[in-house]
Amino acid sequence: MSAFAFAFPAVLTALVLLPAIWWLLRLTPPKPSSEVFPPFAILASILKREETPAQSPWWLTLLRMLMAAAVILAIADPVFNPRTSTLASSGPLVLVMDNSWAAATDWKQRVDTAAMLIDDAEGRDVPVSLVLTADRQHDAVPVDAMTARNRLAAAEPRPLPADRAAAIAALRTALNGTPPGTIAFITDGMASGENDETTAALQSLSPAEFRLIAGDGAAAVAMTSATNGADALTVTLTRLDGGPARSLPLTAHDSHGRPIAAGTADFAAGAITATGRIAAPFELRNDFSRLTIDGLANAGGAYLLDDGFRRRRVAFLSGEVLDASQPLLSPLRYINSALSPYADMIEPGVADLSVAIPQLLEQNLSVLIMADIGRLPEGVQDEVKRWVEAGGMLIRFAGPRLAAAPADDPLVPVMLRKGERALGGALSWSEPQPLSAYPANSPFFGMRAPEGILIKRQVLAEPTPDLPERTWASLADGTPLVTTETLGSGRIVLFHVSAETSWSNLPLSGDFVEMLRRTVQLSRGGMANGGGQQAKGLPPYRLMTASGTLAAASGEAKPLTVGDGAQKIATFDNPPGLYGTENGYVAHNLFPPAHQVRPLAIAEGASIRPEPLAAAQTFSLKPHLFTLAALLLLADCAIVLLMGGAFAAAARRLPKRGATAALALALAAGTLAGLPSEGRADDAKPGDEAILSRLDTTHLAYVVTGESEVDRVSERGLAGLTEFLTYRTTLEPGEPVGVDISRDELALYPIIYWPVSASADMPSSAAVSRIDAYMRNGGTVLFDTRDQFVSLDGNSTSPNTERLQAILANLDIPPLEPVPADHVLTKAFYLLSDFPGRYAGGPLWIEATLDRKEDPSRPVRTGDGVSPIMITGNDFAGAWAIDTNGMPLLPTVPPDDVQRDHAFRAGVNIMMYMLTGNYKADQVHVPALLERLGQ
């Protein structure tokens, strides 16, 4: 591809006419002269020897030559980095387009490039087969250019790697042996799997022409792991190829999306992996919820963190103190060595358990580990029990003291037999026992089968019907090795062997480290309340978008199986995001640890020359040359007028001082008139007077959809509600206002009614971002699908509901629920049990009510307790709409005046709720408070 070319090079032949133009332009008409009667003035002028030049000055001719040359060059349309527009004349155009996570950053350029190729195909009258490699379904049947263009407009990047094998298989089926004319592979530049044969598979289709189009690959950077170390967070990154040295800024966000720490990751020259570091205090690092690479708005540039990432504070103590004299015999040495890379370890300052344990519990512990402690001092046992019930985790290891402890110890998960069981001794008939496979209900499930671990001694549990459910690990003969029980909000875990090597060689194995690490990660939230059932499917809670943000889960995602130890890559069924509930979730990221992105493999012997994205680099000089020619023309006109005496004649009529100013103003006006016009975004905003009028009076607002009938019903509906509010309440709103969410100021309105229509244009990402900011700043959007059908689970939808889900997928919204019976919305003005519109029976969805103390990580901070989003399908505006005479425009379904009155009352409650917040939540308790005061 050449760096510079002319779109119409034949026009340049006109440059040979420049000498003729030079000769013609040298001539200029003589300066007109004005003579004043009487004859004496004429006779006096005869004696003058001034002569009019026969030719124009050389500098004026040069200016006109430059103007002619600029026009000729502009018509020839010079273009920098022009795109290659040649297509094979026979066979369909096959567009294989990667819409993976790496394509999100320059998605518009990729779409523009594909649109240019579709335009070329339309010009050659060949069909187009468009295949998107990151979509779940592939429709590769060749279609006409208009259909392909519509499909391209509906395409969007996915937060997933490309699945090119499925796309090529669908393409083979659709072509059915017909060789394509041109295959254009718009790729993200990354290999798909270990053995990527995409280019070879595409060339095997025998195209007449194969074109490989790729971006610069700078956005193909992904975070693959994050480790919360002792003094800093360490992040591993991978990039597409080893280019020059590069430094990337990293930002850590809390659960509210606020940046709270920063760091950098430095790629060395030629390196494909890098390690970043974010230094922050221990408590601050535990608040990290999401990591991002600044400037890379894609799923690879974001890394989600769950409760398992947080670094725990673990205290450990033992029944004996042998660290100084015999450290290899101390259980604390093995526990500390196993957990110190993953947790902050705390040792007691004194040996007295009655003093040490209360001091440790005061240090905000997550886990307390006791190795071979049988009897706790009086009073301490109850204190530890209360701490566990409040959410702490107690891990105990067996030993001689525990084997001799009373059987009614409340701090063990199962009933223990008195004494211990010896295996493989001189007086024993049995041999040391290995471990069996970990059961599916255990957090150890998914670890490799234990090998070489032998148990020589253990404490035994009394058989009970629920013992298998409490067992996380067992020996080959079925006796439990690790048991557990929930106690209140906390958990007790017992290892039936000692934490040192006298009873088994388990502390010397890697399984000991992994078992302790997984057990500790169950403490303090996360999936800690799951009863140990981690090997199960967790429902999608919040999913990552292609831009790296979190949105509500869609109906396409399936539950994520966790606890099996497998390192999973994101798929169609399990896209990256958070899986679980607001009470506990697991982070599923784009790539597993140690993953590396690799460049796309080119088939051996193939003469393929990658092309850049055309829309990203094509630049035309045509408008600039036309602008230059216009400016030169204005300058020529001004010079001719000046030489002709036009300005001198005007100057004689003006005062002397005004002549120079008039000339300067004329030249300035001519120069400004030649400049290209420029549209300003501020020109579209309402003026100060309009803003002040909106601030002076409360107005109900609705979203202008562009559909006349929908907008008319919305306007008349809010007009009807405004009239009802005026007559029934002290609120007197102004006229309803239709807003364009892409340009109008939204902060002027407390609530915006949005009638969802599947046939209306999909709002742009910028418009959706403005709505998201409006909700974050305290506004509320009332979405109305107007079809009595709102399904947010994705199981069954209507066209309007599908459009609503598409809009919500780009919004950072909180969890939703139907209005509870005791919600303040039901009591804000009228006492209501439901919220009907034209239709009745459909729920009104609002933000789910959660205790902030239990879950402070809300995606939208409402501040005053008002839900930032409401969703209904009951068609509120249709029930409120009235004509100029005050008569209803649309009937209710079924026709019922009482239902219409309840619809108006629902609108009043919504407005009062919006304007007054949750104060009524306290007012409804006044009778009970007065009754108690009377007592």
LODO-654169 format. One record per residue (C-alpha): x, y, z. Coordinates in steps of 0.25 Angstrom, whole numbers, padded with zeros to 4 digits, always signed. Each point is the difference from the previous one (the first is absolute). Example, Ala and Ser with C-alpha at 12.3 -4.5 7.8 and 13.67 -1.06 7.14 Angstrom:
<nodes>
+0049-0018+0031/+0006+0014-0002/
</nodes>
This chain:
<nodes>
+0000+0000+0000/+0006+0013-0004/+0002+0011+0010/-0006+0011-0010/-0009-0001-0012/-0011+0008-0008/-0014-0004-0001/-0001+0006-0014/+0014+0001-0005/-0005+0003-0015/-0004+0014+0005/+0015+0003+0002/+0001+0002-0015/-0006+0013+0002/+0013+0005+0006/+0006+0001-0014/-0010+0012-0002/+0007+0008+0010/+0009+0008-0010/-0012+0004-0008/-0007+0004+0013/+0012+0008+0004/+0000+0008-0013/-0015+0002+0001/+0001+0005+0014/+0010+0010-0002/-0010+0009-0007/-0008+0009+0009/-0010+0011-0004/+0005+0014+0001/-0004+0008+0012/-0012+0008-0002/+0001+0015+0001/-0010+0010+0004/+0001+0015-0005/-0007+0012+0005/-0005+0011-0009/+0002+0012-0003/+0010-0001-0012/+0011+0006+0008/+0001-0013+0008/+0001-0008-0013/+0011+0009-0006/+0008-0001+0013/-0001-0015+0000/+0006+0000-0014/+0013+0004+0005/+0001-0013+0009/+0009-0010-0004/-0006-0012+0009/-0002-0013-0008/-0008-0012+0002/+0008-0013+0000/-0003-0009-0011/+0002-0013+0009/-0003-0004+0014/+0012-0001+0010/+0008-0013+0000/-0004-0002+0015/-0015+0001-0003/+0002-0010-0012/+0007-0010+0009/-0011+0001+0010/-0010-0003-0011/+0009-0012-0005/+0000-0006+0014/-0015+0001+0001/-0002-0007-0013/+0010-0011+0004/-0007-0002+0014/-0013-0002-0008/+0006-0010-0009/+0007-0008+0011/-0013+0000+0009/-0008-0006-0012/+0011-0010-0001/-0003-0004+0015/+0014-0003+0006/-0001-0010+0011/+0010-0005+0010/+0000-0015+0002/-0011-0003-0010/-0007-0013+0002/+0000-0011-0010/-0014-0001-0006/+0002-0011-0010/-0008-0013+0002/-0001-0013-0008/-0011+0002-0011/-0005-0014+0002/-0005-0007+0013/-0006+0006+0013/+0008+0009+0009/+0003-0008+0013/+0002+0010+0012/+0006-0008+0012/+0000+0010+0011/+0006-0002+0014/-0010+0007+0010/+0008-0005+0012/+0005+0008+0013/+0012+0006-0007/-0009+0006-0011/-0008+0008+0009/+0010+0012+0001/+0000+0003-0015/-0013-0007-0003/-0005+0013-0008/+0012-0001-0010/-0002-0015-0002/-0015+0003-0003/+0004+0011-0010/+0010-0009-0007/-0011-0011-0001/-0010+0010-0005/+0010+0005-0011/+0002-0015-0005/-0015-0002+0000/-0002+0013-0008/+0011-0005-0010/-0008-0013-0001/-0013+0007-0003/+0007+0008-0011/+0004-0014-0006/-0014-0006+0003/+0006-0012+0007/-0007-0006+0013/+0007+0002+0014/+0001-0011+0011/+0003+0007+0013/+0005-0009+0012/+0003+0005+0014/+0010-0010+0007/-0004+0004+0014/-0015-0002-0002/-0007-0012+0006/-0008-0003-0013/+0006+0002-0015/-0009+0003-0012/+0010-0001-0011/-0010+0000-0012/+0004+0010-0010/-0010+0012-0001/-0001+0013-0007/+0008+0012+0004/-0012+0007+0007/-0003-0012+0009/+0015-0002+0003/+0001+0015+0003/-0012-0001+0010/+0007-0012+0006/+0013+0007+0002/-0007+0012+0006/-0006-0010+0011/+0013-0006+0003/+0008+0003+0012/+0012-0005+0007/+0000-0011+0010/+0008-0002+0013/+0005-0013-0005/+0011-0006-0008/-0003-0003-0015/-0006-0014-0003/+0005-0001-0014/-0002-0015-0002/-0015+0001+0002/-0001+0012-0010/+0008-0007-0011/-0008-0012+0002/-0013+0008-0002/+0007+0007-0012/+0003-0014-0007/-0014-0004+0002/-0006+0013-0005/+0009+0000-0013/-0003-0015-0003/+0013-0001-0008/-0002+0013-0008/+0014+0007+0000/-0001+0014+0005/+0005+0012-0008/+0007+0008+0011/+0002-0004+0015/+0003+0012+0008/+0004-0004+0014/-0001+0012+0010/+0008-0006+0011/+0004+0004+0014/+0014-0006-0002/-0001-0010+0010/+0001-0015-0001/-0012-0009+0003/+0006-0011+0009/+0013-0007+0000/-0001-0005-0015/-0006+0011-0007/-0003-0004-0015/-0010+0011-0003/+0007+0006-0012/+0003-0014-0006/-0015-0004+0002/-0004+0013-0007/+0009-0002-0011/-0005-0014-0002/-0013+0006-0004/+0007+0003-0013/-0003+0015-0001/+0004+0008-0012/+0006+0011+0009/+0004-0001+0015/+0002+0013+0008/+0005+0000+0015/-0004+0013+0007/+0004+0003+0014/+0002+0012+0010/+0013+0004+0006/-0002-0010+0012/+0003+0010+0010/-0013-0003+0007/+0003-0015+0001/+0004+0001+0015/-0006-0009+0010/+0001-0002+0015/+0001-0015+0004/+0002+0000+0015/+0001+0008+0012/+0006-0004+0013/-0002+0007+0013/+0014+0000+0006/+0005+0003+0014/+0003+0015-0004/-0006+0002-0014/-0009-0005-0010/+0007-0007-0012/-0007+0000-0014/+0005-0009-0012/-0003+0006-0014/+0002-0006-0014/+0001+0007-0013/-0001-0004-0014/+0014+0000-0005/+0014+0005+0006/+0000+0014-0005/+0008+0012+0006/+0000+0003+0015/-0013+0005+0005/-0005+0004+0013/-0015-0001+0004/-0007+0007+0011/-0009-0009+0009/-0011+0005+0009/-0007-0008+0011/-0015+0003+0002/-0009-0003+0012/-0014-0006+0000/-0006+0014-0003/+0009+0002-0012/+0009+0010+0006/+0015+0000-0003/+0007-0002+0014/+0014-0004-0005/+0009+0000-0012/+0013-0007-0005/+0007-0003-0013/+0004-0012-0008/+0012+0000-0009/+0003-0008-0012/+0014-0002-0003/+0004+0001-0015/-0003-0013-0007/-0008-0005+0012/-0014-0006-0001/-0003+0000+0015/+0002+0010+0011/-0003+0001+0015/-0007+0012+0006/+0000+0005+0014/-0010+0008+0008/+0006+0003+0014/-0011+0003+0010/-0003-0003+0015/-0006-0014+0003/-0013+0006+0004/-0001+0008-0013/+0004-0011-0009/-0011-0009+0006/-0010+0011-0005/+0005-0002-0015/-0012-0005-0008/+0005+0002-0015/+0013+0003-0006/+0001+0008-0014/+0011+0004-0010/-0002+0015-0002/-0003+0003-0014/-0004-0014-0004/-0015-0001+0000/-0002-0015-0003/-0002-0013+0008/+0015-0003+0000/+0003+0013+0007/-0009-0003+0012/+0002-0011+0010/-0011-0003+0011/+0003-0004+0014/-0009-0008+0010/+0001-0003+0014/+0010-0011-0002/+0010+0011-0005/+0000+0007+0014/+0011-0003+0009/-0004-0006+0013/+0005+0003+0014/+0003-0013+0006/+0004-0003+0015/+0006-0013+0003/+0004-0006+0014/+0004-0013+0005/-0001-0009+0013/+0015+0000+0001/+0011+0010-0003/+0012-0007-0007/+0004+0011-0010/+0013+0004+0007/+0005-0014+0004/-0006-0010-0011/-0006+0009-0011/-0002-0012-0009/-0009-0007+0010/-0009+0012+0002/-0013+0000-0008/+0000+0015-0001/+0012-0001-0009/-0007-0008-0010/-0013+0009+0001/+0008+0012-0002/+0008-0005-0012/-0013-0004-0007/-0008+0013+0002/+0010+0011+0001/+0000+0003-0015/-0015+0001+0000/-0004+0006+0013/+0005+0009+0011/+0005-0009+0012/-0002+0005+0014/+0007-0008+0012/-0004+0002+0014/+0008+0009+0009/-0001-0009+0012/-0002-0014+0003/-0012+0001+0009/-0012-0004-0008/-0009+0008+0009/+0007+0013-0004/+0005-0004-0014/-0013-0004-0006/-0008+0012+0004/+0012+0009-0005/+0000-0007-0013/-0015+0001-0002/+0000+0015+0002/+0009+0001-0012/-0011-0001-0011/+0004-0015-0003/-0006-0008-0012/+0005-0013+0005/+0005-0006+0013/+0009-0013-0001/+0002-0008+0013/+0009-0012-0001/-0002-0011+0010/-0007+0008+0010/-0010-0008+0008/-0006+0008+0012/-0001+0015-0001/+0000+0008+0013/-0013+0003+0006/-0007+0012-0007/+0009+0000-0012/-0008-0012-0006/-0013+0008+0000/+0007+0012-0006/+0006-0008-0011/-0014-0006-0003/-0006+0014-0001/+0011+0004-0009/-0003-0011-0009/-0015+0002+0000/+0003+0014-0004/+0007-0004-0013/+0014-0005+0004/+0006-0013-0004/+0007-0009+0010/+0010-0011-0006/+0004-0011+0010/+0011-0010-0002/+0000-0013+0008/+0010-0005+0010/+0002-0007+0013/-0007+0011+0008/-0012+0001-0009/-0001-0015+0000/-0001+0000+0015/-0010+0012+0000/-0014-0002+0005/-0010-0005-0011/-0010+0011+0002/+0009+0011-0005/-0009+0010-0007/+0012+0005-0009/+0002-0013-0008/-0009-0003-0012/-0003-0014+0003/-0001-0009+0012/+0014-0006+0003/+0003-0014+0006/+0009+0000+0012/+0015-0002-0003/+0006-0002-0014/+0002-0010-0011/+0014-0005-0003/+0003-0006-0013/+0013-0008-0004/+0005-0001+0014/+0006-0013+0007/-0013-0003+0007/-0009+0004-0012/-0005-0010-0010/-0003+0011-0011/+0010+0007-0009/+0001+0016-0001/-0011+0004-0009/+0000+0009-0013/-0010+0011-0003/-0012-0003-0009/-0005+0009-0011/-0006+0013+0005/-0015+0000+0000/-0008+0010-0009/-0006+0008+0012/+0014+0003+0005/+0008+0013-0003/+0012-0010-0003/-0008-0006-0012/+0008+0002-0013/+0014-0001+0007/+0008-0011-0006/-0002-0014+0006/+0009-0001+0013/+0012-0008-0002/+0011-0005+0010/-0008+0006+0012/-0001-0010+0011/-0007+0002+0013/+0005-0008+0012/-0009+0006+0011/-0013+0007+0001/-0012+0003+0009/-0013-0007-0004/-0013+0006-0002/-0013-0007+0006/-0008-0004-0012/-0013+0008-0002/-0010+0001-0012/+0006+0013-0005/+0015-0003+0002/+0002-0001-0015/-0006+0013-0003/+0010+0006+0011/+0012-0007-0006/+0010+0008-0009/+0010-0011-0001/+0001-0014+0005/+0010-0012+0000/+0000-0012-0010/-0008-0008+0011/-0011+0011+0001/+0004+0006+0013/-0001+0015+0000/+0013+0009-0001/-0006+0014-0001/-0014+0003+0006/-0008+0013+0001/-0013+0006+0005/-0006+0014+0000/-0002+0007+0013/-0009+0012-0002/+0007+0009-0011/+0013-0007+0002/+0007-0013-0002/+0008-0011+0008/+0009-0009-0008/+0008-0011+0007/+0012-0008-0006/+0000-0013+0007/+0015-0001-0001/+0011+0009+0006/+0006+0012-0007/+0014-0006+0002/+0006-0013-0006/-0002-0009+0013/-0014-0005-0005/+0002+0001-0015/+0009+0005-0012/-0012+0010-0004/+0007+0012+0005/+0012-0003-0009/-0009+0000-0013/-0005+0010-0009/-0014-0005+0003/+0001+0006+0014/+0003+0014-0006/-0011-0001-0010/-0010-0005+0011/+0003+0011+0010/+0000+0011-0011/-0014-0005-0005/-0005-0001+0014/+0004+0014+0004/-0006+0006-0013/-0014-0005+0005/+0001+0010+0012/-0007+0013+0001/-0010+0000-0011/+0002-0004-0014/-0006-0014-0001/+0003-0003+0014/-0015-0002+0003/-0002-0010-0010/+0002-0012+0009/+0012-0004-0007/-0007-0003-0013/+0009+0007-0009/+0000-0010-0011/-0013+0005-0005/-0006+0009-0011/-0001+0015+0004/-0010+0009-0007/+0006+0012-0007/-0002+0012+0008/+0008+0012-0007/+0006-0002-0014/+0011+0007-0007/-0002+0008-0012/+0009+0001-0012/+0005+0014+0005/+0004-0007+0014/-0011+0006+0008/-0011-0009+0008/-0014-0001-0004/-0012-0008+0004/+0000-0015-0004/-0006-0004-0013/-0009-0012-0002/+0011-0006-0009/+0010-0003+0011/-0001-0013+0007/+0004-0004+0015/+0015-0001+0002/+0006-0013+0006/+0010+0004+0011/+0008-0008+0009/+0005-0011-0010/+0014+0006+0000/-0001+0003-0015/+0006+0012-0006/-0011+0005-0009/+0001+0010-0012/-0013+0008-0003/-0010-0006-0009/-0014+0003-0006/-0006-0007+0011/+0009+0006+0011/+0004+0014-0004/+0009+0008+0010/-0007+0006+0011/-0005-0003+0015/-0007-0013+0002/-0008-0002+0013/-0009+0010+0008/+0002+0013+0006/+0003-0008+0013/+0012-0007-0006/+0005-0002-0014/+0012-0005-0008/+0008+0008-0010/+0001-0007-0014/+0010+0008-0008/+0003+0000-0015/+0013-0009+0001/+0005-0010+0010/+0014+0003+0007/+0012-0003-0009/-0008+0002-0013/+0008+0007-0011/-0006+0007-0012/+0008-0004-0013/+0000+0007-0014/-0008-0006-0011/+0007-0011-0007/+0002+0001-0015/-0001-0013-0008/+0014-0004-0005/+0003+0004-0015/-0012+0010+0000/+0003+0013-0006/-0009+0008+0009/+0003+0015+0003/-0008+0005+0011/-0007+0013-0002/-0004+0011+0010/-0014+0004+0003/-0003+0010-0011/-0009+0009+0008/+0010+0002+0010/+0011+0006-0009/-0007+0005-0013/+0001+0015-0001/-0005+0009-0011/+0006+0014-0004/-0012+0004-0009/-0008+0009+0010/+0013+0007+0004/+0004+0003-0014/-0014+0005-0003/+0001+0009+0012/+0013+0005-0004/-0005+0003-0014/-0012+0008+0006/+0009+0008+0009/+0009+0004-0012/-0012+0004-0008/-0005+0009+0011/+0014+0006+0001/+0000+0002-0015/-0013+0007+0000/+0005+0009+0011/+0012+0004-0007/-0007+0003-0013/-0010+0009+0007/+0011+0007+0007/+0008+0002-0013/-0013+0005-0007/-0002+0011+0011/-0013-0006+0006/+0006+0002+0014/+0006+0013-0003/-0014+0006-0005/-0006-0006+0013/+0011+0006+0008/-0003+0014-0005/-0014-0001+0005/+0004-0004+0014/+0008+0008+0010/+0015-0002-0001/+0001-0008+0013/-0011-0009-0005/+0006-0003-0013/+0011-0009+0005/-0010-0007+0010/-0010-0003-0012/+0011-0006-0008/+0004-0009+0011/-0014-0004+0003/-0002-0004-0014/+0012-0008-0001/-0003-0007+0013/-0014-0003-0005/+0004-0006-0013/+0010-0009+0007/-0010-0005+0011/-0010-0003-0011/+0010-0009-0007/+0003-0009+0012/-0008-0013+0000/-0012+0000+0009/+0001-0007+0013/-0012-0006+0008/+0001+0001+0015/-0006-0009+0010/-0003+0012+0009/-0009+0005-0011/-0010-0011+0002/-0002+0003+0015/-0011+0008+0006/+0003+0014+0003/+0002+0006+0014/-0015+0004+0000/-0005-0013-0003/+0009-0007+0011/-0005+0011+0010/-0015-0003-0004/+0002-0015+0002/+0007+0002+0013/-0011+0010+0005/-0011-0011-0002/+0000-0015+0001/-0003-0006-0014/-0003-0014-0003/+0009-0005-0011/-0001-0012-0010/+0010-0005-0010/-0002+0004-0015/+0000-0013-0008/-0002+0006-0014/-0013-0008-0002/-0011+0011+0000/-0011-0009+0006/+0008-0005+0011/+0005+0014+0003/-0014+0006-0001/-0005-0010+0010/+0012+0003+0010/-0003+0015-0001/-0015-0001+0002/+0002-0011+0011/+0010+0009+0008/-0010+0012-0002/-0011-0008+0006/+0009-0004+0012/+0004+0015+0001/-0015+0004+0001/-0003-0011+0010/+0012+0004+0009/-0005+0015-0001/-0014-0003+0005/+0003-0011+0010/+0013+0004+0006/+0008+0013+0003/+0009-0003-0011/-0002+0009-0012/+0009-0005-0011/+0002+0007-0013/-0002-0005-0014/+0006-0013-0004/+0013+0000-0007/+0006-0010-0010/+0015-0002+0001/+0010-0005-0010/+0009-0008+0009/+0012+0001-0009/+0000+0016+0001/-0009+0006+0010/+0003+0003+0015/-0006-0011+0008/+0003+0005+0014/-0012+0010-0001/-0010-0011+0002/-0002-0009+0012/-0006-0012-0008/+0000-0003-0015/-0010-0009-0006/+0005-0009-0011/-0010-0007-0009/+0008-0012-0005/-0003-0003-0015/+0007-0011-0008/-0002+0008-0013/+0007+0012+0005/+0015+0003-0002/+0009-0007+0010/+0006+0011+0009/+0015+0002-0003/+0010-0004+0011/+0003+0015+0003/-0015+0002+0003/-0001-0012+0008/+0013+0005+0008/-0008+0013+0002/-0012-0008+0006/+0010-0008+0009/+0006+0013+0005/-0014+0006+0002/-0004-0012+0009/+0013+0000+0008/-0002+0015+0003/-0014-0002+0006/-0010-0001-0012/-0010-0011-0003/-0003-0006-0013/-0014-0006-0001/+0001-0011-0012/-0014-0004-0005/-0001-0011-0010/-0015+0003-0002/-0003-0015-0003/-0004-0005+0014/+0012-0009-0002/+0014+0002+0008/+0009-0012+0001/+0013+0003+0006/+0005-0014+0000/+0001-0002-0015/-0008-0012+0000/-0012+0006-0008/+0000+0013-0006/-0008+0010-0009/+0007+0009-0011/-0001+0012+0010/+0005-0008+0011/+0012-0005-0008/+0003+0015-0004/-0001+0003+0015/+0010-0011+0003/+0010+0005-0010/-0001+0014+0006/+0002-0005+0014/+0012-0009-0004/+0008+0013-0002/-0005+0006+0013/+0007-0002+0013/-0013-0003+0008/-0003-0006+0014/-0007-0013+0003/-0015+0002-0002/-0012-0006+0006/-0016+0003-0001/-0005+0010+0010/-0001-0006+0013/-0013+0001+0007/+0006+0008+0012/+0008+0009-0010/-0001+0015+0002/-0006+0001-0014/-0012-0006+0004/-0002+0011+0011/+0006+0012-0006/-0014+0007-0002/-0011-0010-0002/+0000-0014+0006/+0002-0009-0012/+0002-0015-0002/+0004+0000-0014/+0004+0010-0011/-0010-0002-0013/+0001+0008-0013/-0008-0003-0012/+0002-0014+0004/+0000-0006+0014/+0007-0012+0006/+0014+0003-0004/+0010+0003+0011/+0008+0013+0002/+0015-0003+0001/+0009+0009+0009/+0013-0001+0006/+0001-0012+0010/+0000+0004+0014/+0012-0004+0007/+0007+0003+0014/+0012+0009-0003/+0007-0005+0012/+0000-0014-0006/+0002+0004-0014/+0007+0013-0002/+0004-0003-0015/-0012+0006-0007/+0002+0003-0015/-0009+0013+0001/+0001+0008+0012/-0014+0006+0002/+0003+0009+0012/-0014+0003+0004/-0005-0014-0001/-0007+0002-0013/+0001-0011-0011/+0008+0005-0012/-0008-0009-0009/-0015-0004-0002/-0005-0010-0010/-0014-0004-0003/-0008-0005-0012/-0014+0006+0004/+0001+0012-0009/-0001+0011+0010/-0001+0011-0011/-0011-0007-0007/-0009+0000+0012/+0004+0015+0004/-0002+0006-0015/-0011+0010-0001/-0004+0009-0012/-0002+0015+0001/-0014-0002+0006/+0006-0009+0011/-0006-0013-0006/+0008-0013+0000/+0007-0003-0013/+0001-0015+0002/-0008-0010+0007/+0005-0008+0011/+0000-0015-0002/-0010-0005+0004/-0008+0014+0000/-0001+0004+0014/+0000+0014+0006/+0004-0005+0014/+0013-0006-0007/+0003+0014-0007/-0002+0007+0014/+0010-0010+0006/+0010+0003-0011/-0001+0015+0003/+0002-0004+0015/+0012-0008-0004/+0006+0012-0007/-0002+0009+0012/+0007-0010+0009/+0011-0001-0010/+0002+0015-0001/-0001+0002+0016/+0010-0011+0002/+0009+0007-0010/-0001+0013+0006/+0000-0003+0015/+0009-0012+0000/-0003-0011+0011/-0005+0009+0011/-0013-0007+0000/+0007-0013+0004/+0002+0007+0014/-0014+0006+0000/-0008-0013-0002/+0006-0004+0014/-0005+0012+0007/-0013-0007+0006/+0009-0011+0006/+0010+0010+0005/-0012+0008+0007/-0005-0013+0005/+0013-0003+0007/+0002+0014+0005/-0014-0001+0006/+0004-0013+0007/
</nodes>
